[in-house]
Amino acid sequence: MAAADFKDYYAILGIGKTASEEEIKKTFRKLALKYHPDRNPGDKGAEEKFKQVSEAYEVLSDPEKRQKYDRFGQYWQQAGQGGPYSGNVNVGADGAGFDFSQYGNFEEFVNELLGRFNTPGAGQGYSTSYRRTTSPGGFGDFGAQATGGDREATLKLTFAEALRGTQKRLNLGNEVIDVRIPAGAKQGSRVRVKGKGHANPYGQRGDLYLSVNLEPHPFFQFEGENLVCEVPITPDEAVLGATIDLPTPDGAVSLKVPPGVRSGQSLRLRGKGWPQGKESKGDLLARLVIEAPKNPTDLERECYEKIRGQRRENPRQSLSQYANL
């Protein structure tokens, strides 16, 4: 990756390099809601900004990816992939520090740096790498088993595509194929496309393995097999209870909030989460967050002052036992 192509993910999110995971998460949600295409129909600038903040969050929210990004800068995606150049890069020197003597020509160096093995078509929305198949006898690529080499690719999917399933057209260089992605794919899910890998001299081909890279969503997140969302409620709704409208992947539903809920308490909506097979779905957990009004009216302030004057319970009463340990 050339220096001009380097993306400063911290600058895109507007945070510092020491930002915590929680700060990264809150900042992303704020920006994702601001630039989401549903809120900015037809605005190409907002759409591009949404893609940028989603890409930045995808990297910085993953501790392993963030560590590589912080350490290797523009070469972070190549770091740890193996190959003779690993560890020999002088970050920020734009290639200075690589040992070119191990390559037959410059094209070999570029192919390895980009993770390519002379497979045209890389960069068409997915990336490929060659996984060799070795026979038990150690004959290399085309030994006694005479099998072809498997092929690895990364496929980006939107939340909606992964939820409902989709069909993607992939350019493998020498052929174009249509691949059906079943509903319910998650980050890291692998889809096997039989017989679309590299061919051996006898015409036999390995398989193509697609690893799903799921774009983050501004409202829904995964927690194990369930979907989780944070739902803001007002103090009076927390005290008195309420019936609120809640978006789910299948449309809005009415959610009954019982009186006396706590901030952070989760309500489970069974069968309203992510697809798990052809007939079943996981659950959706609605995590309630009590939000006090930031700019209360005079009447609201007066009412809250009356409540404070009449309050009988002290939620911090039990904490006194921990003083003067």
C-alpha positions as CSV (number, residue, x, y, z in Angstrom):
1,M,0.0,0.0,0.0
2,A,1.4,3.3,-1.0
3,A,1.7,6.1,1.6
4,A,-0.9,8.1,-0.3
5,D,-3.4,5.3,0.2
6,F,-2.9,5.1,3.9
7,K,-6.1,5.8,5.9
8,D,-5.8,7.3,9.4
9,Y,-8.6,5.6,11.1
10,Y,-8.2,7.6,14.3
11,A,-8.6,10.8,12.3
12,I,-11.6,9.5,10.5
13,L,-13.4,8.8,13.8
14,G,-12.0,12.0,15.4
15,I,-10.4,10.2,18.4
16,G,-6.9,9.9,19.8
17,K,-4.7,6.9,19.6
18,T,-5.2,6.2,23.3
19,A,-9.0,6.0,23.0
20,S,-10.6,3.2,25.0
21,E,-12.8,0.5,23.4
22,E,-15.9,2.2,24.9
23,E,-14.9,5.6,23.5
24,I,-14.4,4.0,20.0
25,K,-17.8,2.3,20.2
26,K,-19.7,5.4,21.3
27,T,-18.0,7.6,18.7
28,F,-18.7,5.1,15.9
29,R,-22.4,4.9,16.9
30,K,-22.7,8.7,16.9
31,L,-21.1,9.0,13.4
32,A,-22.8,6.0,12.0
33,L,-26.2,7.4,12.9
34,K,-25.3,10.8,11.5
35,Y,-24.1,9.5,8.1
36,H,-26.3,6.4,7.7
37,P,-27.7,6.3,4.2
38,D,-31.3,5.9,5.6
39,R,-30.9,9.3,7.2
40,N,-29.2,10.8,4.1
41,P,-31.0,9.5,1.1
42,G,-29.2,10.3,-2.2
43,D,-26.3,12.0,-0.3
44,K,-23.2,10.4,-1.8
45,G,-20.9,12.3,0.5
46,A,-22.7,10.9,3.6
47,E,-22.7,7.4,2.1
48,E,-18.9,7.6,1.6
49,K,-18.4,9.0,5.1
50,F,-20.5,6.1,6.5
51,K,-18.3,3.6,4.7
52,Q,-15.2,5.2,6.0
53,V,-16.3,5.3,9.7
54,S,-17.5,1.7,9.4
55,E,-14.1,0.6,8.0
56,A,-12.3,2.5,10.7
57,Y,-14.5,0.9,13.4
58,E,-14.0,-2.5,12.0
59,V,-10.3,-2.2,12.5
60,L,-10.0,-0.2,15.7
61,S,-12.7,-2.2,17.6
62,D,-10.8,-5.5,17.0
63,P,-7.8,-5.6,19.5
64,E,-5.7,-7.8,17.2
65,K,-6.3,-5.6,14.1
66,R,-5.8,-2.4,16.1
67,Q,-2.5,-3.7,17.5
68,K,-1.2,-4.5,13.9
69,Y,-2.5,-1.1,12.7
70,D,-0.7,0.8,15.5
71,R,2.5,-1.1,15.0
72,F,2.8,-1.5,11.2
73,G,0.9,1.6,9.9
74,Q,0.2,1.3,6.2
75,Y,1.5,-2.2,6.1
76,W,-0.8,-3.5,8.9
77,Q,-2.8,-5.8,6.6
78,Q,0.4,-7.6,5.4
79,A,1.7,-8.0,9.0
80,G,1.6,-11.5,10.3
81,Q,0.6,-13.1,7.0
82,G,3.9,-15.0,6.8
83,G,6.3,-14.9,3.9
84,P,9.9,-14.0,3.8
85,Y,9.3,-10.3,4.3
86,S,7.6,-10.6,7.6
87,G,9.3,-8.5,10.3
88,N,11.7,-6.9,7.8
89,V,9.6,-3.9,6.9
90,N,10.8,-0.4,8.0
91,V,7.5,1.2,8.7
92,G,7.1,4.6,7.2
93,A,10.0,4.2,4.8
94,D,7.8,3.2,1.8
95,G,9.6,0.0,1.0
96,A,13.0,0.8,2.5
97,G,14.0,-2.1,4.7
98,F,12.7,-4.9,2.5
99,D,15.3,-7.5,1.4
100,F,14.8,-7.6,-2.4
101,S,17.5,-10.2,-2.9
102,Q,15.1,-13.1,-2.2
103,Y,12.8,-12.2,-5.1
104,G,13.5,-13.1,-8.7
105,N,12.0,-9.8,-9.9
106,F,10.0,-6.8,-8.7
107,E,6.7,-8.4,-9.7
108,E,7.3,-11.3,-7.3
109,F,7.9,-8.8,-4.5
110,V,4.6,-6.9,-5.3
111,N,2.6,-10.1,-5.5
112,E,3.8,-11.3,-2.1
113,L,3.4,-7.9,-0.5
114,L,-0.3,-7.8,-1.7
115,G,-0.9,-11.5,-0.8
116,R,-1.3,-12.5,-4.4
117,F,-0.1,-15.6,-6.1
118,N,-0.4,-14.5,-9.8
119,T,-4.2,-14.7,-9.5
120,P,-5.7,-12.0,-11.7
121,G,-8.9,-10.4,-10.5
122,A,-7.8,-9.7,-7.0
123,G,-9.3,-6.4,-5.7
124,Q,-12.7,-7.0,-7.3
125,G,-14.4,-6.7,-3.9
126,Y,-12.5,-9.6,-2.4
127,S,-8.9,-10.7,-1.9
128,T,-7.4,-14.1,-2.7
129,S,-4.5,-16.2,-1.4
130,Y,-3.3,-19.6,-2.4
131,R,-3.4,-22.5,0.1
132,R,-1.3,-25.4,-1.1
133,T,-2.4,-29.0,-0.9
134,T,0.4,-31.4,0.0
135,S,0.3,-35.1,-0.3
136,P,1.1,-37.4,2.7
137,G,4.3,-38.3,0.9
138,G,5.5,-34.8,0.8
139,F,5.4,-34.4,-3.0
140,G,4.3,-30.8,-2.8
141,D,1.4,-29.2,-4.7
142,F,0.6,-32.1,-7.1
143,G,1.8,-35.2,-5.3
144,A,0.3,-38.7,-5.1
145,Q,-3.2,-37.3,-4.3
146,A,-3.1,-35.2,-7.5
147,T,-5.5,-32.6,-6.0
148,G,-5.8,-28.9,-6.9
149,G,-5.0,-26.1,-4.6
150,D,-7.7,-24.5,-2.4
151,R,-8.4,-20.8,-2.7
152,E,-9.2,-18.3,0.1
153,A,-11.2,-15.1,-0.4
154,T,-12.7,-12.4,1.8
155,L,-16.2,-11.3,0.9
156,K,-17.7,-8.1,2.4
157,L,-21.4,-8.2,3.2
158,T,-23.7,-5.5,4.5
159,F,-25.9,-6.3,7.6
160,A,-29.0,-6.7,5.4
161,E,-27.2,-9.0,2.9
162,A,-26.0,-11.3,5.7
163,L,-29.3,-11.3,7.5
164,R,-31.5,-12.2,4.5
165,G,-28.9,-14.0,2.3
166,T,-27.7,-12.7,-1.0
167,Q,-26.1,-13.7,-4.3
168,K,-22.7,-12.2,-5.3
169,R,-21.0,-12.2,-8.6
170,L,-17.2,-12.8,-8.3
171,N,-14.5,-12.3,-10.9
172,L,-11.9,-15.0,-10.4
173,G,-9.7,-13.7,-13.2
174,N,-10.3,-16.5,-15.7
175,E,-14.0,-16.9,-15.0
176,V,-17.0,-15.1,-13.4
177,I,-19.1,-17.1,-10.9
178,D,-22.4,-16.4,-9.0
179,V,-22.3,-17.5,-5.4
180,R,-25.3,-17.8,-3.1
181,I,-24.7,-16.7,0.5
182,P,-27.3,-18.2,2.8
183,A,-29.2,-16.1,5.3
184,G,-27.6,-15.8,8.8
185,A,-23.9,-15.4,7.8
186,K,-21.8,-13.8,10.5
187,Q,-18.4,-12.2,10.8
188,G,-15.9,-15.0,10.1
189,S,-18.4,-17.4,8.6
190,R,-16.9,-19.5,5.8
191,V,-18.7,-20.5,2.6
192,R,-17.3,-23.3,0.5
193,V,-17.7,-23.1,-3.2
194,K,-16.8,-26.6,-4.5
195,G,-14.5,-26.9,-7.5
196,K,-13.6,-23.2,-7.9
197,G,-10.1,-23.3,-6.5
198,H,-6.8,-23.7,-8.4
199,A,-6.4,-26.5,-11.0
200,N,-3.5,-29.0,-11.1
201,P,-1.9,-30.3,-14.3
202,Y,-4.6,-33.0,-14.6
203,G,-7.5,-30.5,-14.6
204,Q,-8.7,-31.2,-11.1
205,R,-9.5,-28.2,-9.0
206,G,-9.6,-27.4,-5.3
207,D,-12.3,-25.4,-3.6
208,L,-12.9,-21.7,-3.0
209,Y,-13.5,-20.7,0.6
210,L,-15.2,-17.4,1.2
211,S,-14.7,-15.8,4.6
212,V,-17.4,-13.3,5.5
213,N,-16.4,-9.7,6.5
214,L,-19.6,-8.2,8.0
215,E,-20.0,-4.5,8.0
216,P,-20.8,-3.2,11.5
217,H,-24.3,-1.9,12.2
218,P,-25.0,1.4,14.1
219,F,-27.8,-0.1,16.2
220,F,-27.5,-3.9,16.4
221,Q,-24.4,-5.8,17.7
222,F,-23.7,-9.5,18.3
223,E,-23.4,-11.0,21.7
224,G,-22.7,-14.7,21.3
225,E,-25.6,-16.2,19.2
226,N,-27.9,-13.3,20.1
227,L,-28.4,-9.8,18.8
228,V,-28.1,-6.9,21.2
229,C,-29.3,-3.3,21.0
230,E,-29.3,-0.4,23.4
231,V,-32.7,1.3,23.9
232,P,-32.9,4.7,25.6
233,I,-35.9,5.2,27.9
234,T,-36.9,8.2,30.1
235,P,-36.9,8.3,33.9
236,D,-40.7,8.3,34.1
237,E,-40.8,5.3,31.7
238,A,-38.4,3.5,34.0
239,V,-40.4,4.3,37.1
240,L,-44.0,3.8,35.8
241,G,-43.4,1.4,32.9
242,A,-44.3,1.9,29.3
243,T,-45.0,0.4,25.9
244,I,-42.5,1.5,23.4
245,D,-41.8,0.8,19.7
246,L,-38.6,-1.2,19.1
247,P,-37.0,-1.8,15.7
248,T,-36.0,-5.4,15.0
249,P,-34.4,-7.0,11.9
250,D,-37.9,-8.0,10.8
251,G,-39.6,-4.7,11.5
252,A,-40.8,-2.7,14.5
253,V,-42.5,-4.4,17.4
254,S,-44.2,-3.2,20.6
255,L,-42.1,-3.8,23.8
256,K,-43.6,-3.6,27.2
257,V,-41.2,-2.0,29.8
258,P,-42.2,-3.1,33.3
259,P,-42.2,-0.5,36.1
260,G,-39.1,-0.2,38.2
261,V,-36.5,-1.3,35.6
262,R,-32.8,-0.6,36.1
263,S,-30.5,1.1,33.6
264,G,-28.6,-1.7,31.9
265,Q,-31.3,-4.3,32.4
266,S,-32.0,-6.4,29.3
267,L,-35.4,-7.5,28.0
268,R,-35.4,-10.7,25.8
269,L,-37.4,-10.9,22.6
270,R,-37.4,-14.5,21.7
271,G,-37.1,-15.4,18.0
272,K,-36.5,-11.8,16.9
273,G,-32.7,-12.0,16.4
274,W,-30.3,-13.5,13.9
275,P,-31.2,-16.5,11.7
276,Q,-29.9,-19.8,13.0
277,G,-30.6,-22.3,10.2
278,K,-33.5,-22.5,7.9
279,E,-36.4,-22.4,10.4
280,S,-35.1,-20.9,13.6
281,K,-33.8,-17.5,14.9
282,G,-31.9,-16.4,17.9
283,D,-33.1,-13.8,20.4
284,L,-32.9,-10.1,20.5
285,L,-31.7,-8.5,23.8
286,A,-33.0,-4.9,24.3
287,R,-30.6,-3.3,26.8
288,L,-32.4,-0.4,28.5
289,V,-30.5,2.8,29.2
290,I,-32.2,5.5,31.3
291,E,-31.5,8.9,29.8
292,A,-32.2,12.0,31.9
293,P,-33.5,15.0,29.9
294,K,-30.5,17.3,29.0
295,N,-32.6,20.4,28.6
296,P,-35.7,20.0,30.9
297,T,-38.5,22.6,30.7
298,D,-39.4,24.7,33.7
299,L,-42.3,22.5,34.4
300,E,-40.2,19.3,34.1
301,R,-37.6,20.8,36.5
302,E,-40.4,21.8,39.0
303,C,-41.8,18.2,38.9
304,Y,-38.4,16.6,39.4
305,E,-37.7,19.0,42.4
306,K,-41.0,17.9,43.9
307,I,-40.1,14.2,43.4
308,R,-36.7,14.8,45.1
309,G,-38.4,16.5,48.0
310,Q,-40.8,13.5,48.5
311,R,-38.4,10.7,47.8
312,R,-38.4,8.0,50.5
313,E,-35.8,5.6,49.1
314,N,-32.0,6.1,49.1
315,P,-30.4,3.8,46.4
316,R,-27.0,4.4,48.0
317,Q,-27.9,3.6,51.6
318,S,-26.1,0.2,51.5
319,L,-22.8,1.8,50.4
320,S,-22.1,3.3,53.8
321,Q,-20.9,-0.1,55.0
322,Y,-17.9,0.2,52.7
323,A,-16.6,3.4,54.1
324,N,-13.4,3.5,56.3
325,L,-12.3,-0.1,55.5
